[in-house]
C-alpha cells in the first residue's frame, strides 16, 4: 500500500481528511511558473525573467511565453519544451503544505525526514519506483 506525504500526515493526526484532500487537489492543479522552468532549462536568465514579468505586469493580457518569443529571448522550440514540462510537472504535496503554512518550517523539515526514513524502511518490503511526474514513490503494481 502506497502512503503519500499527506497520508503520512493524516495518519499522525496532523491534518484532517478534508485538508488532506485539499492539499492533494492543489498539488495536482498547481503548475510551476513558466519563467522558473525556462530559467532551470537555461533558456532565460533571472534578469530576463524579471524583465518579462515587469512587461507582463504592464500588459496582463500578454502570455509569458509569447512575450519571451516576441522579445527574442527564446525560440518556439524552447517554449514548447517548457510547456510540455510544465504540463507534467506539479508542485509536490510538501510544497503545498509549506505554502499553506500548515506546519512550521522546523516541523515540516522534521516530518519530511521522518517520512523519508519511513519510505526507506518500506523499500525492502516492496518494489518502489518514482512516478514520472516527480511525486513521491509509488509501489509497483498498484
Secondary structure, 3 states (H helix, E strand, C coil): CCCCHHHHHHHCCCCCHHHHHHHHHHHHHCECCHHHHHHHCCCCCHHHHHHHHHHHHHCCCCCHHHHHHHCCCCCHHHHHHHHHHHHHCECCHHHHHHHHCCCCHHHHHHHHHHHHHHHHHHHCCCCEECCCCCCCCEECCC
